[in-house]
Amino acid sequence: MPPTKRFSPAALWEYMENYGDVILKPSGGGGGAGIIKMSSLDGERYRIHAGSIRRVVEGKEAVLHALKSLFRPKIYLLQPHLSLGRINGRPFDVRVMVQRTRSNQRWQVTGWLAKLAGPGYVVTNVARSRGSVLSLQNAIQRSGIPKRPDLLFDIKKVSLAVASCLGKAYPRLLEIGLDLGLDQEGKIWVIEANFRPALSLFQRLPEKTFYRRIKAFRIRT
């Protein structure tokens, strides 16, 4: 996982000094709502990117005022901005469905795809950014991510390891929609875990194998 801290002014300036580009995200949020990217420019000038809106703010007090006007009523977290793989300049991340049944507690990866951000957006949430979905293999091929034969195997391995940990903490949990990042060097990052993942993303793929498999698992539970 990217280094994560609870938001405070002191933590924000520490992260800006260490990373230069920072993501602020609400804890327990959904749908990409409330996510803000902040980038350091020159002097005390900073770019704030929320949704499709970008603005430059000068001075730390003005920055804090601008951020708090954008915050949703939730605890906010800080993470360094990941340099995700891109297609035509637009970032994408990976949605992996991991499921199990009450009768068989062994987790299985039942589907994966790539979520491509819409033009001008930081978040890859398809509905919020008016983005699109495509097969994971297609996304990797079209991006600048270095090709390696074990990448898909490693994505599956990471997904099952995360599901195993979360399954112990939440024994009744039967499915997880994991959002993973692939940075431009091909490193895998855990972004978040969704406990009520939408099946509609997989329904958008032209090939319906994953959609049918995930739906069948839900029926069995």
Backbone bond lengths (Angstrom), bond angles and torsions (degrees), N, CA, C in turn:
res aa  C-N    CA-C-N  psi(-1)  N-CA   C-N-CA  omega(-1)  CA-C   N-CA-C  phi
1 M - - - 1.463 - - 1.519 109.96 -
2 P 1.341 117.31 149.39 1.463 119.41 173.35 1.529 109.59 -63.88
3 P 1.329 118.94 148.18 1.465 120.74 175.77 1.526 110.10 -54.59
4 T 1.325 116.65 128.95 1.466 121.69 -171.81 1.520 110.52 -128.18
5 K 1.338 116.52 134.35 1.455 122.41 175.35 1.521 109.43 -135.86
6 R 1.333 114.80 154.68 1.461 119.20 172.01 1.530 108.80 -71.69
7 F 1.325 115.30 139.66 1.458 119.47 -178.23 1.521 112.13 -63.22
8 S 1.303 114.70 135.02 1.463 124.52 164.74 1.517 105.04 -153.73
9 P 1.319 119.64 157.82 1.464 119.28 178.16 1.526 112.85 -54.77
10 A 1.341 116.66 -42.44 1.469 119.47 -179.73 1.524 111.09 -63.44
11 A 1.345 116.35 -42.68 1.471 119.91 179.78 1.532 110.71 -65.78
12 L 1.329 116.97 -37.84 1.459 120.64 179.26 1.526 110.72 -59.73
13 W 1.320 117.39 -49.94 1.468 119.85 -177.25 1.519 111.22 -68.98
14 E 1.328 117.27 -31.09 1.475 119.83 174.04 1.525 110.42 -63.05
15 Y 1.332 116.37 -45.32 1.470 120.55 -179.11 1.531 110.71 -67.70
16 M 1.329 117.12 -39.16 1.457 119.02 179.23 1.527 111.02 -63.52
17 E 1.325 116.47 -39.06 1.460 120.47 178.88 1.528 110.97 -67.26
18 N 1.344 115.94 -39.24 1.461 119.78 -175.80 1.523 113.34 -79.87
19 Y 1.354 117.25 -34.62 1.455 120.04 -170.08 1.532 114.68 -118.88
20 G 1.307 117.74 -26.54 1.466 119.93 179.04 1.512 114.67 82.08
21 D 1.330 117.32 -40.15 1.466 123.00 176.41 1.523 108.22 -124.12
22 V 1.329 116.61 127.02 1.459 121.69 -172.26 1.524 109.56 -132.30
23 I 1.329 115.38 144.83 1.459 122.22 172.76 1.531 108.70 -106.77
24 L 1.329 116.16 131.31 1.462 122.29 173.17 1.517 106.56 -110.29
25 K 1.325 116.89 125.69 1.459 119.53 -175.84 1.521 110.10 -138.29
26 P 1.341 117.11 143.01 1.467 119.91 178.52 1.518 111.41 -73.17
27 S 1.319 116.25 136.40 1.463 120.98 175.68 1.517 109.27 -73.14
28 G 1.327 116.14 130.33 1.460 119.93 -179.88 1.511 113.32 76.69
29 G 1.324 116.90 14.34 1.457 119.74 177.30 1.512 111.45 -79.13
30 G 1.300 116.20 -179.52 1.459 120.56 -179.72 1.512 111.03 -156.13
31 G 1.319 115.34 157.34 1.448 120.48 175.27 1.515 114.72 69.53
32 G 1.328 116.97 15.82 1.459 119.62 -179.44 1.512 114.06 74.82
33 A 1.356 116.99 8.01 1.465 120.33 -177.21 1.527 110.56 -71.47
34 G 1.321 115.45 138.36 1.454 120.84 172.64 1.513 115.60 81.23
35 I 1.333 118.50 3.03 1.463 120.51 -178.70 1.530 109.73 -79.89
36 I 1.323 115.71 133.92 1.463 122.63 -176.38 1.524 108.82 -128.16
37 K 1.322 116.50 137.07 1.462 121.26 171.18 1.519 108.62 -107.85
38 M 1.332 116.09 134.33 1.462 121.07 178.43 1.519 108.71 -125.16
39 S 1.327 116.43 131.31 1.455 122.27 -177.31 1.517 110.13 -125.25
40 S 1.313 115.93 139.45 1.460 121.94 177.97 1.527 109.58 -82.72
41 L 1.326 116.70 131.42 1.452 122.10 176.63 1.535 107.99 -105.33
42 D 1.320 118.60 -125.33 1.457 119.63 177.80 1.528 110.28 -110.11
43 G 1.338 116.17 152.43 1.456 119.72 -178.77 1.512 110.87 59.81
44 E 1.334 116.38 -127.49 1.467 120.97 177.18 1.524 110.28 -110.97
45 R 1.327 115.91 38.29 1.465 121.64 176.76 1.521 109.14 -103.47
46 Y 1.338 115.17 135.76 1.457 121.44 -176.14 1.523 109.19 -136.52
47 R 1.341 115.53 142.98 1.461 120.62 175.44 1.522 108.48 -98.03
48 I 1.329 116.36 129.43 1.465 122.77 177.38 1.528 107.81 -112.12
49 H 1.321 116.06 124.86 1.464 122.64 -176.36 1.526 108.06 -122.25
50 A 1.329 116.08 110.09 1.470 122.13 179.39 1.523 108.29 -129.00
51 G 1.326 116.79 119.63 1.462 119.75 -174.46 1.516 109.27 64.18
52 S 1.326 116.74 -128.02 1.468 120.30 177.93 1.525 111.53 -99.13
53 I 1.344 116.77 4.51 1.460 121.58 -175.42 1.520 110.34 -97.00
54 R 1.325 116.06 131.05 1.461 121.95 174.62 1.525 108.40 -123.29
55 R 1.331 115.16 138.77 1.462 119.17 175.97 1.513 108.86 -146.39
56 V 1.322 116.27 151.76 1.455 122.36 177.24 1.523 108.34 -105.76
57 V 1.327 115.22 129.19 1.466 121.64 -177.77 1.519 107.98 -122.59
58 E 1.331 115.63 139.53 1.466 120.37 -179.31 1.518 110.02 -114.15
59 G 1.340 116.43 132.17 1.464 121.97 178.06 1.511 111.89 96.32
60 K 1.333 115.88 138.03 1.464 120.03 -174.16 1.521 112.52 -66.21
61 E 1.323 117.16 -39.43 1.465 118.79 179.64 1.521 111.17 -64.59
62 A 1.327 116.31 -40.37 1.467 120.11 178.24 1.521 111.00 -65.23
63 V 1.336 116.40 -36.88 1.467 120.59 177.66 1.521 110.90 -62.38
64 L 1.332 116.61 -48.06 1.473 120.24 -179.37 1.524 110.60 -61.26
65 H 1.325 117.02 -40.71 1.468 120.40 178.23 1.528 110.56 -63.18
66 A 1.341 116.74 -43.10 1.461 120.47 -179.80 1.520 111.28 -64.88
67 L 1.320 117.09 -42.95 1.464 120.58 -179.46 1.525 111.08 -63.28
68 K 1.330 116.07 -46.56 1.470 118.89 -176.40 1.528 112.02 -66.12
69 S 1.330 116.37 -26.23 1.470 118.96 175.65 1.528 111.49 -70.73
70 L 1.357 116.15 -19.99 1.463 121.38 -179.80 1.520 113.00 -96.92
71 F 1.336 116.51 -17.04 1.460 120.34 -176.12 1.517 111.28 -64.49
72 R 1.313 115.71 142.49 1.448 122.00 168.05 1.527 108.28 -84.48
73 P 1.346 119.25 163.27 1.477 120.22 -176.87 1.528 112.12 -75.75
74 K 1.319 115.83 64.27 1.461 122.16 179.84 1.519 108.95 -141.97
75 I 1.329 115.86 165.35 1.456 120.36 169.58 1.525 108.02 -67.02
76 Y 1.333 116.04 135.65 1.468 120.23 178.70 1.519 110.89 -105.74
77 L 1.329 114.21 146.26 1.452 122.67 178.96 1.521 110.03 -115.07
78 L 1.327 114.86 153.36 1.460 122.34 176.83 1.516 109.87 -112.76
79 Q 1.327 115.99 136.58 1.464 121.82 172.63 1.526 108.48 -143.63
80 P 1.327 117.60 149.30 1.470 117.97 171.34 1.522 109.92 -64.42
81 H 1.320 116.35 144.62 1.458 120.37 177.21 1.519 109.26 -70.37
82 L 1.328 116.37 127.53 1.458 121.34 178.42 1.519 110.09 -85.22
83 S 1.317 115.63 135.12 1.463 120.36 176.59 1.525 108.17 -83.43
84 L 1.326 115.66 81.41 1.462 121.74 -174.37 1.525 111.28 -69.54
85 G 1.336 114.25 158.14 1.452 120.10 171.32 1.518 110.03 -57.27
86 R 1.322 116.46 147.30 1.463 121.32 -175.00 1.529 111.37 -130.34
87 I 1.321 113.79 149.97 1.460 121.92 173.08 1.520 106.59 -125.25
88 N 1.325 116.31 117.66 1.469 121.06 -176.19 1.529 111.98 53.07
89 G 1.337 115.93 39.21 1.456 121.38 177.22 1.515 115.31 82.76
90 R 1.329 117.78 -3.77 1.468 121.35 -177.59 1.534 109.79 -104.20
91 P 1.356 117.60 131.79 1.466 119.65 -177.88 1.528 112.14 -73.96
92 F 1.315 115.42 153.10 1.468 120.12 172.67 1.521 109.24 -135.26
93 D 1.322 115.00 155.30 1.458 120.60 170.31 1.524 108.61 -129.73
94 V 1.317 115.61 -177.01 1.468 121.17 -171.09 1.525 109.59 -119.37
95 R 1.317 117.03 129.39 1.465 122.02 171.93 1.529 107.41 -102.47
96 V 1.317 115.67 123.70 1.458 122.44 178.02 1.523 108.56 -118.66
97 M 1.307 117.28 125.12 1.462 121.79 174.88 1.527 109.02 -92.60
98 V 1.346 114.97 125.93 1.463 121.52 176.94 1.520 106.91 -124.07
99 Q 1.344 116.54 127.58 1.469 120.88 -173.52 1.528 111.58 -136.14
100 R 1.326 114.49 158.63 1.462 122.68 171.13 1.520 107.40 -149.01
101 T 1.311 116.80 166.91 1.462 121.26 178.04 1.525 109.19 -113.31
102 R 1.314 115.86 165.83 1.471 119.51 178.48 1.523 111.08 -64.57
103 S 1.324 116.53 -32.57 1.461 119.71 -178.59 1.526 113.04 -83.54
104 N 1.332 116.59 -22.58 1.472 121.13 178.81 1.523 108.01 -131.12
105 Q 1.317 115.50 104.85 1.455 120.89 -173.76 1.531 113.29 -82.89
106 R 1.310 117.49 8.10 1.463 120.32 179.11 1.530 109.57 -82.52
107 W 1.328 115.69 122.95 1.460 120.93 -178.84 1.527 110.89 -70.42
108 Q 1.329 115.05 143.24 1.463 120.94 176.22 1.521 109.91 -134.35
109 V 1.318 116.66 140.40 1.467 121.18 170.69 1.522 107.76 -79.37
110 T 1.336 116.12 119.06 1.465 120.35 -175.36 1.531 113.23 -109.42
111 G 1.311 117.26 -5.04 1.462 118.89 177.52 1.511 111.49 178.14
112 W 1.336 115.08 156.01 1.455 120.45 173.32 1.516 109.88 -153.92
113 L 1.317 114.37 155.78 1.457 121.02 179.17 1.528 108.43 -158.27
114 A 1.331 115.93 172.69 1.459 122.05 175.95 1.521 109.26 -108.77
115 K 1.342 116.08 139.41 1.470 122.67 175.92 1.521 107.56 -110.01
116 L 1.312 115.38 116.44 1.451 121.85 -176.41 1.527 109.74 -101.63
117 A 1.340 115.77 124.45 1.463 120.37 -179.25 1.516 111.05 -62.76
118 G 1.328 115.11 149.27 1.455 119.76 174.26 1.522 110.81 -72.32
119 P 1.335 118.28 162.56 1.464 121.42 -179.26 1.525 111.97 -56.29
120 G 1.345 116.61 130.09 1.461 121.81 176.02 1.503 115.41 85.17
121 Y 1.346 118.17 2.48 1.467 121.22 -176.98 1.524 111.14 -108.76
122 V 1.342 114.77 150.06 1.462 122.24 173.22 1.511 110.10 -87.73
123 V 1.351 116.61 -41.90 1.461 120.66 -175.83 1.522 110.10 -77.18
124 T 1.326 114.85 147.01 1.462 120.42 -179.94 1.528 112.45 -96.69
125 N 1.333 117.07 0.09 1.460 118.94 176.88 1.528 108.98 -55.64
126 V 1.314 115.86 122.70 1.464 121.08 -169.95 1.523 111.69 -65.42
127 A 1.338 117.28 -44.33 1.461 119.71 -177.46 1.524 111.19 -68.11
128 R 1.323 116.83 -44.25 1.469 120.20 -175.68 1.523 112.21 -69.84
129 S 1.334 116.98 -40.16 1.464 119.74 -175.76 1.529 113.14 -95.85
130 R 1.333 115.74 1.69 1.469 120.39 -174.70 1.532 109.46 54.50
131 G 1.329 113.84 44.85 1.459 121.03 179.32 1.510 111.82 -89.16
132 S 1.320 115.61 -159.77 1.458 120.67 -176.09 1.521 109.75 -145.94
133 V 1.334 115.37 166.02 1.456 120.73 176.47 1.525 108.42 -115.59
134 L 1.314 115.30 152.04 1.455 121.25 175.27 1.513 108.42 -153.63
135 S 1.298 116.68 164.89 1.458 119.59 -178.23 1.523 109.25 -63.35
136 L 1.321 115.79 147.66 1.452 120.53 -178.36 1.523 111.09 -61.53
137 Q 1.316 116.99 -43.98 1.464 120.28 -179.93 1.530 111.02 -60.43
138 N 1.320 116.84 -40.87 1.462 121.23 179.39 1.527 110.56 -64.11
139 A 1.339 116.34 -43.00 1.462 120.22 -179.51 1.526 111.44 -62.10
140 I 1.323 116.14 -44.94 1.464 119.74 -179.58 1.531 110.52 -63.24
141 Q 1.323 116.50 -41.88 1.462 120.47 -179.66 1.529 112.04 -63.39
142 R 1.343 116.44 -36.02 1.466 120.31 -176.21 1.518 112.92 -85.20
143 S 1.318 117.03 -14.30 1.462 121.13 -179.32 1.527 110.11 -88.69
144 G 1.323 114.57 176.84 1.457 119.33 176.86 1.518 113.14 -92.86
145 I 1.339 116.81 13.11 1.468 120.17 -178.50 1.532 109.21 -67.82
146 P 1.329 117.35 132.60 1.474 119.09 179.30 1.528 110.93 -57.73
147 K 1.302 116.01 135.12 1.459 121.45 -178.81 1.525 109.48 -80.92
148 R 1.336 116.68 129.97 1.459 121.04 173.43 1.526 108.37 -144.17
149 P 1.317 118.31 141.11 1.470 121.12 -170.85 1.518 114.36 -66.71
150 D 1.341 117.39 -22.38 1.461 119.00 -175.96 1.531 113.36 -97.47
151 L 1.338 118.77 9.29 1.461 120.48 -175.61 1.522 112.01 -63.11
152 L 1.327 118.24 -47.65 1.469 120.68 -179.99 1.524 110.61 -64.24
153 F 1.329 117.13 -38.57 1.466 120.41 176.67 1.526 110.34 -61.19
154 D 1.336 117.43 -42.04 1.464 120.86 -179.60 1.528 111.59 -67.47
155 I 1.336 117.22 -36.42 1.467 120.10 176.17 1.529 110.21 -61.89
156 K 1.320 116.35 -43.65 1.463 120.62 178.10 1.529 110.76 -64.00
157 K 1.320 117.30 -43.59 1.458 121.73 -179.37 1.527 111.37 -61.40
158 V 1.332 117.32 -45.86 1.467 121.59 178.48 1.526 110.22 -62.69
159 S 1.331 117.06 -43.09 1.469 121.25 -177.79 1.523 111.12 -62.46
160 L 1.313 117.48 -43.21 1.463 120.81 179.82 1.525 111.21 -68.68
161 A 1.323 117.48 -35.06 1.469 120.75 178.13 1.532 110.28 -66.26
162 V 1.332 116.94 -42.57 1.466 120.54 177.77 1.521 110.62 -63.92
163 A 1.333 116.73 -44.64 1.463 120.75 179.77 1.523 111.28 -61.63
164 S 1.328 117.01 -39.27 1.461 120.63 179.19 1.525 110.83 -61.82
165 C 1.324 116.96 -44.33 1.469 120.80 178.55 1.523 111.58 -63.94
166 L 1.335 116.91 -47.12 1.457 120.33 -178.07 1.522 111.43 -68.41
167 G 1.343 116.67 -33.92 1.459 120.26 179.32 1.515 112.79 -63.88
168 K 1.323 116.68 -31.46 1.469 119.96 177.23 1.522 110.88 -72.31
169 A 1.325 116.46 -36.69 1.464 120.59 180.00 1.530 111.60 -76.41
170 Y 1.346 116.52 -29.65 1.462 121.96 -179.25 1.530 108.09 -127.62
171 P 1.343 117.49 83.48 1.471 120.86 -171.92 1.528 114.23 -60.56
172 R 1.319 118.61 -25.59 1.468 121.20 -178.61 1.529 113.03 -87.66
173 L 1.296 116.45 -2.86 1.457 121.36 -178.46 1.529 110.59 -69.13
174 L 1.340 116.51 129.15 1.462 121.18 -177.54 1.524 113.70 -115.86
175 E 1.322 118.10 -18.31 1.453 119.15 177.71 1.528 110.59 -151.44
176 I 1.315 114.59 149.04 1.463 122.25 -179.24 1.524 107.76 -137.43
177 G 1.320 115.59 133.74 1.455 120.63 169.69 1.521 107.98 -101.33
178 L 1.312 117.05 100.41 1.462 121.56 -177.33 1.520 110.33 -85.81
179 D 1.319 115.37 134.69 1.453 120.53 170.60 1.520 108.03 -104.72
180 L 1.318 115.39 116.90 1.456 122.48 179.64 1.525 109.55 -114.65
181 G 1.321 115.21 145.81 1.457 120.02 174.65 1.513 110.76 -104.91
182 L 1.308 116.44 142.18 1.467 122.73 169.91 1.523 106.33 -113.31
183 D 1.343 116.32 112.45 1.458 116.85 179.70 1.525 110.23 -78.47
184 Q 1.308 116.31 179.10 1.461 119.86 -171.88 1.516 113.36 -72.11
185 E 1.332 116.06 -7.92 1.472 120.48 172.39 1.524 111.84 -97.82
186 G 1.337 116.79 -2.65 1.454 120.80 179.39 1.516 114.07 89.72
187 K 1.339 117.80 8.61 1.460 120.50 177.39 1.523 109.76 -76.05
188 I 1.340 115.80 143.24 1.464 121.75 -177.35 1.524 109.48 -95.65
189 W 1.332 115.72 132.37 1.466 122.31 178.20 1.528 109.56 -124.18
190 V 1.319 116.67 139.92 1.463 121.36 174.46 1.524 107.69 -88.48
191 I 1.326 116.78 116.86 1.462 121.17 -178.41 1.525 110.85 -92.39
192 E 1.325 117.07 -54.87 1.467 119.40 177.94 1.518 110.13 -164.18
193 A 1.342 114.28 164.96 1.465 121.47 177.87 1.525 108.51 -120.55
194 N 1.319 116.09 127.81 1.464 122.44 -179.95 1.525 108.92 -105.07
195 F 1.323 116.66 123.60 1.466 120.89 -178.28 1.524 112.64 -89.42
196 R 1.336 117.52 -10.32 1.470 121.19 174.89 1.532 108.26 -129.22
197 P 1.319 116.65 63.95 1.467 120.12 -173.93 1.521 112.27 -70.85
198 A 1.329 115.04 143.05 1.463 120.74 -179.98 1.531 110.28 -79.44
199 L 1.315 115.28 132.69 1.464 121.20 176.54 1.527 111.26 -78.64
200 S 1.338 115.93 -17.39 1.464 120.61 -174.29 1.524 112.69 -62.04
201 L 1.342 117.75 -28.10 1.462 119.08 178.15 1.528 110.86 -59.12
202 F 1.323 115.95 -43.93 1.466 120.07 -178.31 1.520 111.72 -73.18
203 Q 1.323 115.38 -25.40 1.466 119.25 177.48 1.533 110.81 -67.92
204 R 1.319 117.26 -23.12 1.465 121.08 -179.38 1.526 112.80 -77.38
205 L 1.324 117.69 -19.52 1.456 119.74 179.41 1.534 110.11 -67.51
206 P 1.315 118.40 139.48 1.474 120.26 176.88 1.533 111.94 -59.69
207 E 1.330 117.24 -39.05 1.458 122.06 177.37 1.531 108.20 -87.51
208 K 1.337 117.81 123.04 1.462 122.46 -171.12 1.537 113.99 -97.47
209 T 1.337 118.17 10.83 1.467 119.84 -176.60 1.524 111.47 -59.01
210 F 1.329 117.80 -48.79 1.464 121.24 -179.29 1.531 110.69 -63.23
211 Y 1.324 116.44 -42.43 1.461 120.71 -179.90 1.531 110.59 -57.85
212 R 1.325 116.25 -47.42 1.468 119.82 -178.75 1.532 110.90 -66.51
213 R 1.307 117.51 -38.69 1.468 120.98 -179.13 1.531 110.75 -65.72
214 I 1.330 117.40 -45.57 1.465 121.18 179.94 1.526 110.53 -63.63
215 K 1.310 116.27 -43.44 1.466 121.24 179.75 1.521 110.79 -63.16
216 A 1.322 117.22 -40.22 1.469 121.39 178.89 1.532 110.39 -63.27
217 F 1.329 117.15 -39.60 1.463 120.26 177.80 1.517 110.78 -62.58
218 R 1.321 116.49 -40.65 1.469 119.97 179.75 1.518 111.21 -63.35
219 I 1.314 117.24 -38.20 1.463 120.56 178.52 1.528 110.52 -64.54
220 R 1.324 115.96 -38.81 1.475 120.33 -177.81 1.520 112.98 -68.96
221 T 1.346 117.03 -22.82 1.461 118.53 -179.06 1.523 111.47 -80.04
